[in-house]
Amino acid sequence: MSILYLLIPLGLVLIVSSLAAFLWAVHCGQFDDLDSPALKILLDDDRAPPPPGAE
């Protein structure tokens, strides 16, 4: 029974922090464009790779 005194506040902290992270992501625009990243993989990258040792 005493474990509930630890698990209930810990669960509430986890829920609040998850909600805060989600709201932060929405506010910063992380979910604004969901289509472009999926289509970028289909585009060709015509740039030549750098030669070895050229950094």
Buried (B, 14 or more C-beta within 10 A) or exposed (E): EEEEEEEEEEEEEEEEEEEEEEEEEEEEEEEEEEEEEEEEEEEEEEEEEEEEEEE
